[in-house]
Amino acid sequence: MEMTNTRIVPAPPAKVWNALNDPATLKACIPGCDSLELVGENEWRAVMAAKVGPVSARFTGTMKMTDSHPPDGYTLQFEGQGGAAGFARGQAVVSLAASGDAQTALTYAVKAQVGGKLAQIGSRLVDGAAAKLAEDFFGRFAQSLQPAGAAERDAAAMLPSAAGEAPSGRRWIRYIALAAIAAVIWYLMVYGIR
């Protein structure tokens, strides 16, 4: 299983880097995350509840950051287990680059192997659930990095007017940021099984 994407994050690379390395920020942004803690130098442990089609499980896993080049990027090695649901292991390469005024292009490439019940329910269903988790994560992560008041302005701009007009054409970048951790944690937790 492979996934590659680039997201634009509404913050400079150094701020995005710090958020990607802050367990409290990540825990708040990852859907279904019960815990995310730093357990060693560049090593994290996570517990997450997720449902993919007919398979529901509590997933536990570890991630280790290697090839770290702050604030430009790193590689995450991960593996996860979800009891009878199966397992996942793989890596994600994340890179950050300045993009315009106070924005960051966050690019990630994930390669993962999955097994167990999740591998049996079909890649289309698993890929769809993983994409949904990633979208939810990026929306939350982007909001957490916006300046105070910006989220409220963006939300107001997206509401239809009283006259029933279509939402504003303003493009709010709601899916952005951590790519690797989102992709990895999501792969790790959604596919993280054995």
C-alpha positions in Angstrom: 0.0 0.0 0.0 1.4 3.4 -1.0 0.2 7.0 -0.6 1.8 10.3 -1.6 0.4 13.8 -1.2 1.4 17.4 -0.6 -0.6 19.8 1.6 -0.2 23.5 2.2 -0.1 24.4 5.9 -0.9 27.9 7.0 2.3 28.3 9.1 6.0 28.7 8.4 8.1 25.5 8.3 9.6 26.0 11.8 6.1 26.2 13.4 4.9 23.2 11.4 8.0 21.2 12.5 7.4 22.0 16.2 3.7 21.0 15.9 4.7 17.7 14.2 6.9 17.0 17.2 4.4 18.0 19.9 2.4 15.0 21.3 -0.4 17.2 22.7 -1.0 18.9 19.4 -1.0 15.6 17.5 -3.2 13.8 20.0 -5.8 16.6 19.7 -5.7 16.4 15.8 -5.8 12.6 15.3 -9.4 11.2 15.2 -9.9 8.5 17.7 -6.6 8.9 19.4 -6.6 7.8 23.1 -3.0 8.5 23.7 0.2 9.6 22.0 3.3 9.9 24.0 7.0 10.4 23.4 8.7 7.3 24.9 12.3 7.8 23.9 14.5 10.0 21.8 12.5 10.4 18.5 10.2 7.4 19.4 6.4 7.6 20.0 3.7 5.2 21.2 0.1 5.7 20.2 -3.2 4.1 21.1 -6.2 4.7 18.8 -9.7 3.3 18.2 -10.8 3.0 14.6 -13.5 1.3 12.5 -12.9 0.2 8.9 -16.0 -1.3 7.3 -17.0 -4.2 9.6 -13.7 -4.2 11.5 -13.4 -2.2 14.7 -10.4 -2.4 17.0 -8.2 -0.6 19.4 -4.8 -0.2 17.8 -1.4 0.3 19.5 1.8 1.1 17.7 5.2 2.7 17.7 6.9 5.2 15.4 10.5 6.1 15.3 11.9 9.2 13.6 15.1 8.8 11.6 17.0 10.9 9.1 15.8 14.0 10.9 16.8 17.4 9.3 14.9 20.1 11.3 12.8 21.9 10.0 13.1 20.3 6.5 11.9 16.7 7.1 12.4 13.2 8.4 11.6 9.6 7.9 9.2 7.7 10.2 9.5 3.9 10.7 6.2 2.5 12.1 4.5 -0.6 13.1 1.2 -1.3 14.8 -1.0 -4.1 16.1 -4.7 -4.4 16.6 -5.1 -7.9 18.0 -7.2 -10.1 15.8 -7.7 -7.3 13.3 -4.1 -7.7 12.0 -0.9 -5.6 11.7 0.8 -2.8 9.8 4.4 -1.8 9.3 6.2 0.6 7.0 7.7 4.0 6.6 6.8 7.6 5.7 9.1 10.2 4.3 8.1 13.7 5.2 9.5 17.0 3.8 8.6 20.6 4.6 9.4 23.5 2.3 8.4 27.2 2.6 5.5 28.1 0.3 4.5 31.7 -0.1 4.0 34.0 2.9 4.1 32.1 6.1 3.0 28.8 4.6 4.5 25.4 4.3 4.3 22.7 1.6 4.2 19.4 3.5 4.9 16.4 1.3 4.7 12.8 2.4 5.2 9.4 0.8 4.0 6.4 2.8 4.7 2.7 2.1 3.0 0.2 4.3 2.3 -3.5 4.5 -0.9 -4.6 6.2 -2.3 -8.0 7.1 -5.1 -9.7 9.0 -8.8 -8.9 8.8 -8.2 -5.4 7.4 -6.2 -6.8 4.5 -9.1 -9.2 3.8 -11.9 -6.5 3.6 -10.5 -5.0 0.4 -8.1 -2.2 -0.4 -10.8 0.2 -1.7 -12.6 0.2 1.7 -9.4 0.4 3.6 -8.0 3.2 1.4 -11.3 5.1 1.7 -11.2 4.9 5.5 -7.6 5.9 5.6 -8.2 8.9 3.3 -11.1 10.0 5.6 -8.9 9.9 8.7 -6.2 11.8 6.9 -8.7 14.5 5.8 -10.0 14.8 9.4 -6.5 15.0 10.8 -5.4 17.7 8.3 -8.4 19.8 9.0 -7.8 19.8 12.7 -4.0 20.3 12.3 -4.5 23.3 10.0 -6.9 24.9 12.4 -4.5 24.4 15.3 -1.8 26.4 13.4 -4.0 29.3 12.3 -3.7 32.6 14.1 -6.3 33.4 16.7 -9.6 34.4 15.0 -8.6 33.1 11.6 -10.6 29.9 12.0 -13.7 31.9 12.9 -13.3 34.1 9.9 -12.8 31.1 7.6 -15.9 29.3 9.0 -18.0 32.5 8.5 -16.8 32.8 5.0 -17.9 29.2 4.2 -21.5 29.7 5.5 -24.2 30.5 2.9 -25.6 34.0 3.1 -29.1 34.6 4.4 -30.3 35.0 0.8 -29.4 31.4 0.1 -26.4 32.1 -2.0 -23.6 29.5 -2.4 -20.7 29.5 0.1 -18.0 32.1 -0.5 -15.4 31.3 -3.1 -12.7 31.8 -0.5 -10.4 28.7 -0.4 -9.8 27.6 3.1 -7.0 25.2 3.3 -8.4 22.7 5.7 -6.4 19.6 4.8 -2.8 20.2 5.6 0.1 19.5 7.7 1.6 16.6 9.2 1.3 14.2 6.4 3.7 11.7 7.7 2.4 11.6 11.2 -1.2 11.7 9.9 -0.5 9.3 7.2 1.7 7.2 9.4 -0.5 7.3 12.4 -3.5 6.7 10.3 -1.9 3.8 8.6 -0.4 2.7 11.8 -3.7 2.9 13.7 -6.2 2.0 11.0 -4.0 -0.7 9.5 -1.9 -1.1 12.6 -2.8 -4.6 13.5 -1.7 -8.1 14.5 
